[in-house]
């Protein structure tokens, strides 16, 4: 389960960039010593536009 501030979320989210939606969670994980890996450079693709 993932809790967030109330806001609209996209219908589809890439698993390798999900932390971009939750910067406070990413900051918390870094503070706990977790090394976060960068997502795919092609992550800016708009999946809503795909057939």
BELLIN-V610906 format. One record per pair of residues at least 12 apart in sequence whose ideal C-beta (glycine too) atoms are under 7 Angstrom apart, sorted by the first residue. I is the first residue (numbers start at 1). J is the second residue. D is the distance in whole Angstrom. If there is no record, write none. Layout:
i:I j:J d:D
i:I j:J d:D
This chain:
i:4 j:22 d:6
i:9 j:21 d:7
i:11 j:48 d:7
i:12 j:47 d:5
i:12 j:48 d:7
i:14 j:39 d:7
i:14 j:43 d:5
i:16 j:39 d:4
i:16 j:40 d:5
i:16 j:43 d:7
i:17 j:39 d:4
i:17 j:43 d:5
i:19 j:36 d:7
